[in-house]
C-alpha cells in the first residue's frame, strides 16, 4: 500500500516546524491518522512549565483563606470565576457514595493537600489522572486549568481557547477532508 502519509522529520532551524505531506488522492478507507506525539509533547511541555507556578501561587492564596476545610465549611465555588469546585477529584472522594450511588458529601475529605490537588478541583473527573505537572499531565488538562482559573492573563486564555477549538479538539476527532498539508503545518 505504500506510505499513506509521508512525514518529513527535518526541522526548520528558523521556525522549528515539522513538515508533513498529506496526500489528497488517498481513498478514505486508506487514511490513517499521523502520529503527532512530538507535536503534543511540544505543546504540553511549555504549558506545564507555565502553568505550575501560577497554580502554586493561587493555591497559596486559597490556603490562606481556607485553612481547614471540612464538610460544614468548604469552599464550594472558586470566587474569582464562580467556577464550581469538583471535590470528587481529590482524596479518593469518588469512592464515597451513598446507597443510591450518588456522592456522599458528608464522607468527603475536603482537605486540599497541594497545588496538584487544587488544580484538579477545576477539572472534569476523567481528566485528573496526573500526579504533577509532568508527563502525567496531558495538554487537555493543562488547557482546561488555564481556561478555568482567573490567574492566567486574558491573552493566554484567548490563545488557549483558540488552541482547543481550532487544533486540539478537531485533531482528536480528525476529519481528513478538512486537514490538508497547509492546515496541519499551520496548527503544528
N, CA and C of each residue as an Amber inpcrd file, in Angstrom:
protein
   564
   0.8210000  -1.2030000   0.0000000   0.0000000   0.0000000   0.0000000
   0.8610000   1.2630000   0.0000000   2.1130000   1.1230000   0.4250000
   2.9900000   2.2920000   0.4230000   2.7180000   3.2220000   1.5840000
   3.4480000   4.2910000   1.5950000   3.2310000   5.2750000   2.6630000
   1.9630000   6.0550000   2.3880000   1.0660000   6.0170000   3.3380000
  -0.1650000   6.7920000   3.2110000   0.1170000   8.2450000   3.5440000
   0.8690000   8.4440000   4.5750000   1.2520000   9.7940000   4.9730000
   2.7640000   9.8440000   5.0100000   3.3290000  10.7770000   4.3080000
   4.7710000  10.9180000   4.2910000   5.1550000  11.9980000   5.2770000
   6.0030000  11.6390000   6.2120000   6.4590000  12.5940000   7.2150000
   7.8800000  13.0240000   6.8810000   8.1210000  14.2700000   6.9360000
   9.4710000  14.7850000   6.7840000   9.9070000  15.2370000   8.1590000
  10.9160000  14.6090000   8.6940000  11.3000000  14.9300000  10.0640000
  12.3590000  16.0220000  10.1400000  12.6830000  16.5990000   9.0080000
  13.6430000  17.6890000   9.0530000  12.9890000  18.9090000   9.6760000
  13.6550000  19.4820000  10.6370000  13.1070000  20.6650000  11.2890000
  13.6930000  21.9180000  10.6580000  12.8560000  22.8900000  10.4810000
  13.3150000  24.1800000  10.0180000  14.0320000  24.8520000  11.1710000
  15.2590000  25.2450000  10.9790000  16.0190000  25.8600000  12.0630000
  15.4290000  27.1910000  12.4870000  14.8140000  27.8970000  11.5410000
  14.2330000  29.1880000  11.8870000  12.9150000  29.0360000  12.6240000
  12.0560000  28.1410000  12.1590000  10.7230000  28.0290000  12.7140000
  10.5550000  26.8640000  13.6790000  11.4150000  25.8730000  13.6260000
  11.2630000  24.6930000  14.4600000  10.0250000  23.9050000  14.0790000
   9.6090000  23.9820000  12.8100000   8.3720000  23.3390000  12.3770000
   8.6610000  21.9780000  11.7720000   7.6750000  21.1170000  11.8130000
   7.7530000  19.8190000  11.1790000   6.8990000  19.8820000   9.9230000
   7.4450000  19.4450000   8.7980000   6.7190000  19.4670000   7.5390000
   6.0800000  18.1060000   7.3180000   4.8050000  18.1050000   6.9660000
   4.0850000  16.8660000   6.7260000   3.3830000  16.9760000   5.3890000
   3.5350000  15.9540000   4.5620000   2.8540000  15.9100000   3.2740000
   1.6950000  14.9340000   3.4010000   0.4800000  15.4560000   3.3590000
  -0.7030000  14.5980000   3.4460000  -1.3110000  14.5450000   2.0530000
  -1.1560000  13.4210000   1.3920000  -1.6130000  13.2800000   0.0210000
  -3.1250000  13.4210000  -0.0620000  -3.5780000  14.2250000  -1.0370000
  -5.0070000  14.4510000  -1.2010000  -5.6850000  13.3730000  -2.0380000
  -4.9040000  12.4880000  -2.6890000  -5.5170000  11.4950000  -3.5650000
  -5.5530000  10.1060000  -2.9240000  -5.7950000  10.0460000  -1.6270000
  -5.8820000   8.7890000  -0.8970000  -7.3510000   8.4290000  -0.7340000
  -7.6640000   7.1780000  -0.9540000  -9.0400000   6.7200000  -0.7480000
  -9.3720000   6.8190000   0.7480000 -10.6010000   7.2170000   1.1090000
 -10.9750000   7.3890000   2.5100000 -10.7080000   6.1660000   3.3790000
 -10.8570000   4.9460000   2.8110000 -10.6240000   3.7460000   3.6160000
  -9.1460000   3.4730000   3.8580000  -8.2650000   4.2330000   3.2200000
  -6.8320000   4.0490000   3.3970000  -6.2260000   5.0460000   4.3930000
  -6.9780000   6.0480000   4.7490000  -6.4350000   7.1230000   5.5630000
  -6.2000000   6.6510000   6.9960000  -5.0240000   6.9370000   7.4950000
  -4.7240000   6.6930000   8.9020000  -4.2540000   7.9980000   9.5100000
  -4.4650000   8.1470000  10.7690000  -4.1050000   9.3820000  11.4700000
  -2.5970000   9.4170000  11.7150000  -1.9110000  10.4570000  11.2740000
  -0.4740000  10.5570000  11.5120000  -0.1750000  10.6520000  13.0100000
   0.9600000  10.1380000  13.3820000   1.3910000  10.2140000  14.7770000
   1.8790000  11.6250000  15.0570000   1.2290000  12.3140000  15.9890000
   1.6570000  13.6670000  16.3110000   2.1790000  13.7370000  17.7410000
   2.7080000  12.6310000  18.2100000   3.2370000  12.5910000  19.5670000
   4.2070000  13.7260000  19.8360000   5.0700000  13.9920000  18.8980000
   6.0310000  15.0730000  19.0900000   5.3240000  16.4200000  19.1650000
   4.2740000  16.6150000  18.3670000   3.5180000  17.8610000  18.4300000
   2.8610000  18.0380000  19.7780000   2.2660000  16.9660000  20.3130000
   1.6380000  17.0360000  21.6260000   2.6680000  17.3560000  22.6970000
   3.8090000  16.6770000  22.6150000   4.8680000  16.9190000  23.5950000
   5.3470000  18.3640000  23.4960000   5.5040000  18.8450000  22.2830000
   5.9780000  20.1960000  22.0760000   5.0120000  21.2180000  22.6710000
   3.7050000  20.9750000  22.5410000   2.7230000  21.9140000  23.0850000
   2.5940000  21.7850000  24.5960000   2.6150000  20.5700000  25.1150000
   2.3580000  20.3490000  26.5360000   3.5280000  20.7930000  27.4210000
   4.7590000  20.5650000  26.9910000   5.9080000  20.8820000  27.8480000
   5.9790000  22.3530000  28.2550000   5.8840000  23.2960000  27.3130000
   5.9040000  24.7010000  27.7410000   4.6800000  25.0630000  28.5740000
   3.5350000  24.4640000  28.2790000   2.3440000  24.7310000  29.0800000
   2.5550000  24.3000000  30.5280000   3.1410000  23.1260000  30.7260000
   3.4070000  22.6410000  32.0880000   4.3070000  23.6140000  32.8470000
   5.3480000  24.0680000  32.1850000   6.2940000  24.9950000  32.8070000
   5.6090000  26.2980000  33.1740000   4.6980000  26.7350000  32.3470000
   3.9860000  27.9940000  32.5700000   2.8890000  27.8560000  33.6280000
   2.1590000  26.7610000  33.5980000   1.0010000  26.5640000  34.4680000
   1.3980000  26.3580000  35.9270000   2.4100000  25.5770000  36.1650000
   2.7590000  25.1930000  37.5350000   2.9350000  26.3730000  38.4890000
   3.7910000  27.3690000  38.1860000   3.9790000  28.4540000  39.1600000
   2.7100000  29.2650000  39.4230000   1.8780000  29.4380000  38.4040000
   0.6380000  30.1890000  38.6230000  -0.3380000  29.4010000  39.4880000
  -0.4090000  28.0980000  39.2890000  -1.2700000  27.2630000  40.1290000
  -0.7350000  27.2300000  41.5590000   0.5800000  27.1140000  41.7130000
   1.1780000  27.1220000  43.0600000   0.8460000  28.4140000  43.8000000
   0.9660000  29.5350000  43.1130000   0.6790000  30.8310000  43.7120000
  -0.7960000  30.9480000  44.1040000  -1.6730000  30.5110000  43.2180000
  -3.1090000  30.5580000  43.5040000  -3.4690000  29.6120000  44.6510000
  -2.8010000  28.4780000  44.7190000  -3.0350000  27.5290000  45.8170000
  -2.6520000  28.1490000  47.1630000  -1.5470000  28.8860000  47.2030000
  -1.1430000  29.5580000  48.4500000  -2.2150000  30.5380000  48.9120000
  -2.7690000  31.3160000  47.9790000  -3.8600000  32.2370000  48.3350000
  -5.0880000  31.4700000  48.8290000  -5.3840000  30.3790000  48.1790000
  -6.5190000  29.5440000  48.5740000  -6.3320000  29.0230000  49.9970000
  -5.1430000  28.5430000  50.3210000  -4.8650000  28.0050000  51.6640000
  -4.9640000  29.0830000  52.7410000  -4.5810000  30.3090000  52.4070000
  -4.6750000  31.4040000  53.3780000  -6.1220000  31.7060000  53.7390000
  -7.0140000  31.5930000  52.7870000  -8.4250000  31.9150000  53.0490000
  -9.2580000  30.6880000  53.4300000  -8.7080000  29.4880000  53.2220000
  -9.4130000  28.2380000  53.5310000  -8.4740000  27.2720000  54.2430000
  -8.0470000  27.6080000  55.4620000  -7.0130000  26.7960000  56.1120000
  -7.4510000  25.3770000  56.4750000  -8.6580000  25.1760000  56.9310000
  -9.1050000  23.8480000  57.3620000 -10.5070000  23.5840000  56.8380000
 -10.5680000  22.9900000  55.6920000 -11.8710000  22.7230000  55.0870000
 -12.4380000  21.3940000  55.5780000 -13.7180000  21.3830000  55.8700000
 -14.4380000  20.1660000  56.2150000 -15.8250000  20.2740000  55.6150000
 -16.6190000  19.2550000  55.8040000 -17.9450000  19.2210000  55.1770000
 -18.7600000  20.4640000  55.5010000 -18.6920000  20.9230000  56.7350000
 -19.5410000  22.0460000  57.1550000 -19.0780000  23.4030000  56.6220000
 -17.8190000  23.5250000  56.2090000 -17.3340000  24.8420000  55.7870000
 -16.3130000  24.7900000  54.6480000 -16.5820000  24.0470000  53.6140000
 -15.6530000  24.0110000  52.4880000 -16.0760000  25.0250000  51.4200000
 -15.1180000  25.4780000  50.6370000 -15.3940000  26.4490000  49.5830000
 -15.9860000  25.7160000  48.3790000 -17.2300000  26.0030000  48.0730000
 -17.9520000  25.3000000  47.0090000 -17.6300000  25.8350000  45.6200000
 -17.3780000  27.1270000  45.5340000 -17.0500000  27.7200000  44.2410000
 -15.7660000  28.5360000  44.3580000 -15.0890000  28.6300000  43.2410000
 -13.8750000  29.4240000  43.1310000 -14.3240000  30.8680000  42.9260000
 -14.1760000  31.6680000  43.9410000 -14.7410000  33.0110000  43.9780000
 -14.4340000  33.8760000  42.7570000 -13.1880000  33.9580000  42.2920000
 -12.9210000  34.8690000  41.1710000 -13.7120000  34.5780000  39.8950000
 -14.0060000  33.3030000  39.6280000 -14.6900000  32.9660000  38.3720000
 -16.0530000  32.3150000  38.5820000 -16.4320000  32.1130000  39.8240000
 -17.6930000  31.4320000  40.1600000 -17.7100000  29.9850000  39.6560000
 -16.5370000  29.4300000  39.4050000 -16.3780000  28.0500000  38.9480000
 -16.6860000  27.0960000  40.1010000 -17.5660000  26.1260000  39.8820000
 -17.8620000  25.1170000  40.8920000 -16.6230000  24.2310000  41.0600000
 -16.2130000  24.0040000  42.2920000 -15.0180000  23.2040000  42.5590000
 -15.4130000  21.7350000  42.7160000 -14.6950000  20.8610000  42.0380000
 -15.0440000  19.4460000  41.9570000 -14.2310000  18.6260000  42.9640000
 -14.7230000  18.5260000  44.1870000 -14.0200000  17.7940000  45.2460000
 -14.0610000  16.2850000  45.0490000 -14.8520000  15.8130000  44.1170000
 -14.8610000  14.3890000  43.7860000 -13.4840000  13.9580000  43.2870000
 -12.7160000  14.9030000  42.7370000 -11.4400000  14.5990000  42.0920000
 -10.2690000  14.3890000  43.0450000 -10.4330000  14.6310000  44.3240000
  -9.2920000  14.5260000  45.2420000  -9.5970000  13.5590000  46.3830000
  -8.5540000  13.0800000  47.0280000  -8.6320000  12.2800000  48.2530000
  -9.5190000  11.0450000  48.1290000  -9.5600000  10.4730000  46.9570000
 -10.3650000   9.2710000  46.7210000 -11.8480000   9.5010000  47.0050000
 -12.2950000  10.7370000  46.9100000 -13.6890000  11.0770000  47.1950000
 -14.6660000  10.4380000  46.2150000 -14.2090000  10.1140000  45.0250000
 -15.0990000   9.4960000  44.0370000 -15.6370000   8.1550000  44.5390000
 -14.9550000   7.5610000  45.4980000 -15.3850000   6.2700000  46.0640000
 -16.3880000   6.4320000  47.2010000 -16.6220000   7.6690000  47.6360000
 -17.5390000   7.9320000  48.7570000 -18.9590000   8.1060000  48.2280000
 -19.6610000   6.9980000  48.0790000 -21.0040000   7.0280000  47.5150000
 -22.0320000   6.5990000  48.5610000 -23.2450000   7.1220000  48.4210000
 -24.3190000   6.6810000  49.3060000 -25.0160000   5.4650000  48.6860000
 -26.0890000   5.0000000  49.2880000 -26.7910000   3.8040000  48.8240000
 -27.3620000   3.9480000  47.4130000 -27.6200000   5.1610000  46.9940000
 -28.1640000   5.4160000  45.6580000 -27.0720000   5.5650000  44.5950000
 -25.8100000   5.4220000  44.9840000 -24.7070000   5.5820000  44.0480000
 -24.3220000   7.0220000  43.7820000 -24.8780000   7.9430000  44.5380000
 -24.5560000   9.3730000  44.4150000 -23.4450000   9.7160000  45.4070000
 -22.7070000  10.8030000  45.1390000 -21.6600000  11.2060000  46.0880000
 -22.2340000  11.4590000  47.4830000 -21.5680000  10.9280000  48.4950000
 -21.9670000  11.1400000  49.8870000 -21.0790000  12.2590000  50.4430000
 -21.5260000  13.4830000  50.2650000 -20.7310000  14.6660000  50.5940000
 -20.2750000  14.6730000  52.0460000 -21.0380000  14.1400000  52.9540000
 -20.6650000  14.1220000  54.3710000 -19.4280000  13.2620000  54.6240000
 -19.1510000  12.3170000  53.7380000 -17.9760000  11.4440000  53.8790000
 -16.7510000  11.9730000  53.1250000 -16.9200000  13.0120000  52.3520000
 -15.8170000  13.5450000  51.5610000 -14.7240000  14.1150000  52.4530000
 -13.4830000  14.0030000  51.9840000 -12.3340000  14.6570000  52.6020000
 -12.0650000  15.9140000  51.7640000 -12.3370000  17.0790000  52.3420000
 -12.2230000  18.3440000  51.6110000 -10.8460000  18.9910000  51.7610000
  -9.9210000  18.3190000  52.4160000  -8.5750000  18.8600000  52.5990000
  -7.8460000  18.8860000  51.2520000  -7.4170000  20.0730000  50.8510000
  -6.6710000  20.2370000  49.6000000  -5.1950000  20.2540000  49.9750000
  -4.5020000  19.1390000  49.7080000  -3.1380000  18.9280000  50.2000000
  -2.0900000  19.8060000  49.5340000  -2.2100000  19.9800000  48.2280000
  -1.1500000  20.6790000  47.4990000  -1.6960000  21.3080000  46.2170000
  -0.8150000  21.9320000  45.4600000  -1.2170000  22.6360000  44.2420000
  -1.7760000  21.6840000  43.1850000  -1.3250000  20.4230000  43.1820000
  -1.8550000  19.4580000  42.2180000  -3.3190000  19.1500000  42.5490000
  -3.5990000  18.8700000  43.8310000  -4.9970000  18.6740000  44.2510000
  -5.8330000  19.9030000  43.8980000  -5.2990000  21.0680000  44.1810000
  -6.0200000  22.3110000  43.8970000  -6.3720000  22.3990000  42.4150000
  -5.4390000  22.0840000  41.5360000  -5.7000000  22.1640000  40.0990000
  -6.7920000  21.1790000  39.6730000  -6.8740000  20.0450000  40.3410000
  -7.8650000  19.0300000  39.9890000  -9.2900000  19.4640000  40.3260000
  -9.4460000  20.4320000  41.2060000 -10.7720000  20.9190000  41.5730000
 -11.4790000  21.6090000  40.4030000 -10.7230000  22.0050000  39.3810000
 -11.2670000  22.7520000  38.2490000 -11.6180000  21.8650000  37.0570000
 -11.3580000  20.5720000  37.1730000 -11.4540000  19.6950000  36.0130000
 -12.5870000  18.6780000  36.1150000 -12.9370000  18.1280000  34.9800000
 -13.8660000  17.0090000  34.9660000 -13.1120000  15.7770000  35.4660000
 -13.8300000  14.8620000  36.0530000 -13.2150000  13.7180000  36.7300000
 -12.3210000  12.8970000  35.8100000 -12.6750000  12.7230000  34.5600000
 -11.8660000  11.8900000  33.6660000 -10.5060000  12.5100000  33.3380000
 -10.2860000  13.7590000  33.6860000  -9.0470000  14.4560000  33.3300000
  -7.9940000  14.4650000  34.4400000  -8.2670000  13.8750000  35.5880000
  -7.4170000  14.1070000  36.7670000  -6.4650000  12.9620000  37.1180000
  -6.0330000  12.2170000  36.1490000  -5.1510000  11.0780000  36.4230000
  -3.6750000  11.4660000  36.3740000  -3.3550000  12.6530000  36.8000000
  -1.9680000  13.0900000  36.8230000  -1.5110000  13.2660000  38.2690000
  -0.1990000  13.2070000  38.4550000   0.3710000  13.3070000  39.8010000
   1.1710000  14.5810000  40.0120000   1.4800000  15.2750000  38.9310000
   2.2050000  16.5430000  38.9970000   2.1130000  17.1760000  37.6140000
   2.6940000  18.3440000  37.4470000   2.7260000  18.9810000  36.1410000
   3.9510000  18.4620000  35.3880000   3.9180000  17.1740000  35.0960000
   4.9770000  16.4990000  34.3680000   4.3310000  15.7410000  33.2160000
   4.9860000  14.6950000  32.7350000   4.4300000  13.9710000  31.5950000
   3.1350000  13.2270000  31.9200000   2.7350000  13.1620000  33.1940000
   1.4490000  12.5460000  33.5460000   0.2790000  13.5130000  33.3290000
   0.5680000  14.7780000  33.1710000  -0.4730000  15.7990000  32.9830000
  -0.5550000  16.1610000  31.5020000  -1.6410000  15.7740000  30.8600000
  -1.7320000  15.9840000  29.4180000  -2.2110000  17.3930000  29.0720000
  -2.1340000  17.7000000  27.7800000  -2.4570000  19.0610000  27.3410000
  -3.9220000  19.3990000  27.5310000  -4.8190000  18.4420000  27.4950000
  -6.2380000  18.7360000  27.7210000  -6.4590000  19.2840000  29.1230000
  -5.8240000  18.6470000  30.1040000  -5.9440000  19.1260000  31.4810000
  -5.3160000  20.5040000  31.6240000  -4.1660000  20.7000000  31.0270000
  -3.4890000  21.9960000  31.1090000  -4.3350000  23.1020000  30.4890000
  -4.9120000  22.8370000  29.3300000  -5.7450000  23.8370000  28.6680000
  -6.9790000  24.1620000  29.5130000  -7.5640000  23.1460000  30.1390000
  -8.7470000  23.3710000  30.9860000  -8.3960000  24.1860000  32.2280000
  -7.2420000  23.9270000  32.8170000  -6.8110000  24.6810000  34.0020000
  -6.6400000  26.1580000  33.6410000  -5.9720000  26.4140000  32.5310000
  -5.7620000  27.7960000  32.0970000  -7.1090000  28.4780000  31.8600000
  -8.0180000  27.7650000  31.2380000  -9.3230000  28.3310000  30.9120000
 -10.1400000  28.6550000  32.1620000 -10.0290000  27.8350000  33.2050000
 -10.9340000  27.9550000  34.3520000 -10.3850000  28.7300000  35.5450000
  -9.0900000  28.9970000  35.5860000  -8.5210000  29.7610000  36.7000000
  -8.3100000  31.2050000  36.2870000  -8.5780000  32.1190000  37.1850000
  -8.5090000  33.5430000  36.8350000  -7.0870000  34.0950000  36.7890000
  -6.1130000  33.4200000  37.3800000  -4.7640000  33.9780000  37.4780000
  -4.0030000  33.9980000  36.1580000  -4.5480000  33.3890000  35.1280000
  -3.9040000  33.4200000  33.8220000  -4.3790000  34.6530000  33.0540000
  -3.4510000  35.3830000  32.4330000  -3.8230000  36.6090000  31.7190000
  -4.8010000  36.3340000  30.5730000  -5.6200000  37.3070000  30.2750000
  -6.6460000  37.1880000  29.2360000  -6.0530000  36.7810000  27.8780000
  -4.9320000  37.3470000  27.4300000  -4.3860000  36.9080000  26.1330000
  -4.0260000  35.4200000  26.1140000  -3.5330000  34.9070000  27.2360000
  -3.1950000  33.4790000  27.3260000  -4.4710000  32.6480000  27.2690000
  -5.5060000  33.0940000  27.9710000  -6.7880000  32.3930000  27.9330000
  -7.3510000  32.3540000  26.5140000  -7.2290000  33.4610000  25.8020000
  -7.7310000  33.5350000  24.4250000  -6.9800000  32.5630000  23.5230000
  -5.6600000  32.5450000  23.6220000  -4.8560000  31.6170000  22.8230000
  -5.2150000  30.1760000  23.1830000  -5.3930000  29.9080000  24.4620000
  -5.7490000  28.5700000  24.9280000  -7.0850000  28.1290000  24.3510000
  -8.0700000  29.0120000  24.3880000  -9.3830000  28.6710000  23.8340000
  -9.2750000  28.4120000  22.3280000  -8.5080000  29.2430000  21.6290000
  -8.3210000  29.0450000  20.1900000  -7.5910000  27.7350000  19.8990000
  -6.5830000  27.4370000  20.6870000  -5.8370000  26.1890000  20.5190000
  -6.7580000  24.9950000  20.7070000  -7.6150000  25.0660000  21.7180000
  -8.5560000  23.9800000  21.9680000  -9.5630000  23.8130000  20.8480000
 -10.1650000  24.9120000  20.4140000 -11.2310000  24.8100000  19.4150000
 -10.6970000  24.6260000  17.9950000  -9.5570000  25.2260000  17.6760000
  -9.0490000  25.1570000  16.3040000  -8.1040000  23.9860000  16.0550000
  -7.4480000  23.4840000  17.0990000  -6.4360000  22.4460000  16.8830000
  -6.7310000  21.1870000  17.6930000  -6.7160000  21.2760000  18.9920000
  -6.7790000  20.0970000  19.8400000  -8.0590000  19.2860000  19.6330000
  -9.2080000  19.9160000  19.7330000 -10.4710000  19.1880000  19.5900000
 -10.6790000  18.6440000  18.1750000 -10.4590000  19.4540000  17.1220000
 -10.6100000  18.8950000  15.7680000  -9.6170000  17.7630000  15.4740000
  -8.4050000  17.8700000  16.0100000  -7.4270000  16.8150000  15.7390000
  -7.7730000  15.5400000  16.4980000  -8.3620000  15.6620000  17.6710000
  -8.7550000  14.4820000  18.4410000  -9.8410000  13.6920000  17.7090000
 -10.6360000  14.3850000  16.9070000 -11.7210000  13.7490000  16.1420000
 -11.5370000  14.1230000  14.6730000 -10.3880000  13.7670000  14.1350000
  -9.9350000  14.2570000  12.8400000 -10.8600000  13.8330000  11.6860000
 -11.0890000  14.7890000  10.8040000 -11.7730000  14.5580000   9.5380000
 -10.7560000  14.9450000   8.4630000 -10.2250000  13.9560000   7.7650000
  -9.1460000  14.2090000   6.8240000  -9.5780000  15.0240000   5.6090000
 -10.8800000  15.2120000   5.4310000 -11.3390000  16.0820000   4.3450000
 -11.0220000  17.5340000   4.6800000 -10.9200000  17.8450000   5.9780000
 -10.6320000  19.2100000   6.4210000  -9.1400000  19.4520000   6.6390000
  -8.3850000  18.3900000   6.9390000  -6.9710000  18.5410000   7.2960000
  -6.0850000  18.2940000   6.0850000  -5.6770000  19.3660000   5.4210000
  -4.7150000  19.2550000   4.3430000  -3.3380000  19.6450000   4.8760000
  -2.3570000  19.6160000   4.0190000  -0.9840000  19.9110000   4.4270000
  -0.8600000  21.2940000   5.0500000  -1.5020000  22.2870000   4.4600000
  -1.4020000  23.6570000   4.9520000  -2.0010000  23.7660000   6.3580000
  -3.1790000  23.2050000   6.5540000  -3.8200000  23.2810000   7.8810000
  -2.9630000  22.5700000   8.9120000  -2.4540000  21.3990000   8.5780000
  -1.6200000  20.6290000   9.5100000  -0.3830000  21.4300000   9.8890000
   0.3200000  21.9870000   8.9050000   1.5340000  22.7460000   9.1780000
   1.2300000  24.0090000   9.9830000   0.1240000  24.6570000   9.7010000
  -0.2470000  25.8600000  10.4350000  -0.5040000  25.5410000  11.8990000
  -1.1730000  24.4240000  12.1450000  -1.5480000  24.0710000  13.5070000
  -0.4080000  23.4890000  14.3180000   0.4730000  22.7430000  13.6570000
   1.5210000  22.0660000  14.4140000   2.8890000  22.6080000  14.0990000
